[in-house]
Amino acid sequence: MAKASDVKSGNILRFNGELVSVEEYIHRTPGNLRAFYQARMRNVKTGKLVEYRFRTDEEVEIARVETNDYQYLYEDGDFFVVMDNESYEQFNIPKVLFGDSARFLKEGMNVIVAFESEEAIMAQTPASVELEITYTEPAVKGDTSTNALKSATVETGVEIRVPLFINQGDKVKVDTRTGDYMERVK
């Protein structure tokens, strides 16, 4: 057990039997009252936001979380199979941990997975990925109004919006959090 004064933003705590990630942690000393720590934490499993005030001498349990890079291998039902790059050990990670960005995963891509006592608790794709356009309508000559977008399908099967100058076979950089086109890759 650690004291509340040992906690920092980014720590994973076991709070009320649940794992929470500390997003904001501020020390407050209001006037002539006792000092406390104001914490804003997000539940790792549900994503629900929790706010709590810790007394300065209150004991908290900081969870031991191991975060590492893994290589995405393939999809297996409700799981993604990833491999440790050093030990070549394979793990089944639930798809829900990756969230909406899972649709941009490509075989061989590196992902980050966090484990707490042999259980996967968080998974993260890269912030942006480079994907090839497998299908898009050809641009019409003279159709060059500013910020005009058209639909395009990338190699993972996801449809995104791209500028008119993008053609089939081009590689584009896509933001995995929003699914937005970022730039064309040369």
C-alpha positions as CSV (number, residue, x, y, z in Angstrom):
1,M,0.0,0.0,0.0
2,A,1.1,3.5,-0.8
3,K,0.1,6.9,0.6
4,A,-2.1,9.2,-1.5
5,S,0.9,11.6,-1.8
6,D,2.8,8.9,-3.8
7,V,0.2,8.8,-6.6
8,K,0.9,10.6,-9.9
9,S,-1.1,11.2,-13.1
10,G,-0.9,8.1,-15.3
11,N,-0.8,5.6,-12.4
12,I,-3.3,2.7,-12.3
13,L,-5.0,2.3,-9.0
14,R,-7.2,-0.4,-7.5
15,F,-10.1,1.8,-6.3
16,N,-13.3,0.2,-4.8
17,G,-12.3,-3.2,-6.3
18,E,-12.0,-1.7,-9.8
19,L,-8.9,-0.7,-11.8
20,V,-8.8,3.0,-12.6
21,S,-6.3,5.1,-14.5
22,V,-5.5,8.5,-12.9
23,E,-6.0,11.3,-15.4
24,E,-5.6,14.3,-13.2
25,Y,-4.2,14.5,-9.7
26,I,-4.1,17.9,-7.9
27,H,-2.9,18.8,-4.4
28,R,-5.4,21.3,-2.9
29,T,-5.0,23.4,0.3
30,P,-8.2,25.4,0.7
31,G,-7.9,28.2,3.2
32,N,-7.9,27.0,6.8
33,L,-9.1,23.5,6.0
34,R,-7.0,20.4,5.7
35,A,-5.1,19.6,2.5
36,F,-6.4,16.9,0.2
37,Y,-5.7,15.4,-3.2
38,Q,-8.4,15.9,-5.9
39,A,-8.3,12.9,-8.4
40,R,-10.1,12.4,-11.7
41,M,-9.8,8.8,-12.7
42,R,-11.2,6.7,-15.5
43,N,-12.3,3.1,-15.0
44,V,-10.1,0.9,-17.2
45,K,-12.9,-1.6,-18.1
46,T,-16.0,0.6,-18.5
47,G,-14.4,4.0,-19.4
48,K,-16.6,5.7,-16.7
49,L,-15.1,8.8,-15.1
50,V,-14.7,8.9,-11.3
51,E,-13.8,11.9,-9.1
52,Y,-12.6,11.4,-5.6
53,R,-10.9,13.4,-2.8
54,F,-8.1,11.5,-1.0
55,R,-6.8,12.6,2.4
56,T,-3.1,13.2,2.4
57,D,-2.5,10.2,4.7
58,E,-5.0,7.9,3.1
59,E,-3.6,4.6,1.8
60,V,-4.1,3.6,-1.8
61,E,-3.2,0.5,-3.8
62,I,-1.2,1.2,-6.9
63,A,-1.6,-1.7,-9.3
64,R,1.5,-3.3,-10.9
65,V,0.8,-2.9,-14.6
66,E,3.2,-4.2,-17.2
67,T,3.0,-2.4,-20.6
68,N,4.8,-3.7,-23.6
69,D,4.9,-3.7,-27.4
70,Y,3.4,-6.6,-29.2
71,Q,3.0,-7.6,-32.8
72,Y,-0.6,-8.1,-34.1
73,L,-0.9,-11.5,-35.8
74,Y,-4.5,-12.2,-36.7
75,E,-8.2,-12.1,-35.6
76,D,-9.7,-15.1,-33.8
77,G,-13.4,-14.7,-33.0
78,D,-13.8,-12.0,-30.3
79,F,-10.0,-11.8,-29.8
80,F,-7.0,-10.5,-31.5
81,V,-3.9,-12.7,-31.3
82,V,-0.7,-10.7,-30.5
83,M,2.9,-11.9,-30.0
84,D,5.5,-10.7,-27.6
85,N,8.4,-9.4,-29.8
86,E,11.1,-10.9,-27.4
87,S,9.8,-14.2,-26.1
88,Y,7.5,-15.0,-29.1
89,E,4.7,-15.9,-26.7
90,Q,1.2,-15.4,-28.0
91,F,-1.7,-13.8,-26.2
92,N,-5.4,-13.5,-26.9
93,I,-6.6,-9.9,-26.3
94,P,-10.3,-9.1,-26.3
95,K,-11.3,-6.9,-29.3
96,V,-13.2,-4.5,-27.0
97,L,-9.9,-3.3,-25.4
98,F,-8.8,-1.8,-28.7
99,G,-12.1,0.1,-29.2
100,D,-13.0,1.7,-32.5
101,S,-9.4,1.9,-33.7
102,A,-9.3,-1.9,-34.1
103,R,-10.8,-1.6,-37.6
104,F,-7.4,-0.2,-38.8
105,L,-5.3,-3.1,-37.5
106,K,-3.2,-4.8,-40.2
107,E,-1.2,-8.0,-39.7
108,G,2.4,-7.4,-38.5
109,M,1.5,-4.0,-37.0
110,N,2.9,-3.2,-33.5
111,V,0.4,-2.5,-30.7
112,I,0.7,-1.7,-27.0
113,V,-0.9,-4.0,-24.4
114,A,-1.0,-3.5,-20.6
115,F,-1.3,-6.5,-18.3
116,E,-2.2,-6.6,-14.6
117,S,-1.5,-10.0,-13.1
118,E,-1.8,-12.0,-16.3
119,E,-5.0,-10.2,-17.4
120,A,-5.0,-7.8,-20.4
121,I,-6.5,-4.5,-19.1
122,M,-5.6,-2.0,-21.9
123,A,-4.7,-2.2,-25.5
124,Q,-3.7,0.6,-27.9
125,T,-3.1,0.9,-31.6
126,P,-0.6,3.3,-33.1
127,A,-1.9,6.9,-33.3
128,S,-1.7,6.7,-37.1
129,V,-1.3,4.0,-39.7
130,E,-0.3,3.8,-43.3
131,L,-2.8,1.9,-45.5
132,E,-3.2,1.3,-49.2
133,I,-6.4,2.5,-51.0
134,T,-8.0,-0.6,-52.5
135,Y,-11.0,1.1,-54.2
136,T,-12.0,4.7,-54.9
137,E,-13.9,6.4,-57.7
138,P,-11.5,8.2,-60.1
139,A,-11.5,12.0,-59.9
140,V,-13.3,14.0,-62.6
141,K,-11.0,16.5,-64.3
142,G,-11.9,20.0,-63.3
143,D,-13.6,18.8,-60.1
144,T,-11.2,20.6,-57.8
145,S,-13.2,22.6,-55.4
146,T,-11.5,23.2,-52.0
147,N,-11.7,20.5,-49.4
148,A,-13.9,18.2,-51.6
149,L,-13.8,14.6,-50.3
150,K,-14.8,11.3,-51.8
151,S,-15.2,7.8,-50.3
152,A,-12.3,5.3,-50.4
153,T,-11.9,1.8,-49.1
154,V,-8.5,0.9,-47.5
155,E,-6.9,-2.5,-47.3
156,T,-8.5,-3.4,-44.0
157,G,-11.9,-2.9,-45.5
158,V,-12.8,0.3,-43.8
159,E,-14.3,3.2,-45.8
160,I,-12.8,6.6,-45.2
161,R,-13.1,10.1,-46.8
162,V,-10.1,11.3,-48.8
163,P,-9.4,14.3,-51.1
164,L,-10.2,14.0,-54.8
165,F,-6.5,13.6,-55.9
166,I,-6.1,10.2,-54.1
167,N,-6.3,7.3,-56.5
168,Q,-6.6,3.5,-56.2
169,G,-3.2,2.0,-55.1
170,D,-2.0,5.2,-53.2
171,K,-0.9,4.8,-49.7
172,V,-2.4,7.2,-47.1
173,K,-1.8,8.0,-43.5
174,V,-5.0,7.6,-41.3
175,D,-5.6,8.8,-37.7
176,T,-6.8,5.6,-35.9
177,R,-8.6,7.6,-33.2
178,T,-10.9,9.5,-35.6
179,G,-10.6,7.5,-38.8
180,D,-9.7,10.8,-40.7
181,Y,-7.3,11.0,-43.6
182,M,-4.1,12.8,-42.6
183,E,-1.8,12.8,-45.7
184,R,-0.6,10.8,-48.7
185,V,2.5,8.7,-48.2
186,K,5.1,8.9,-50.9
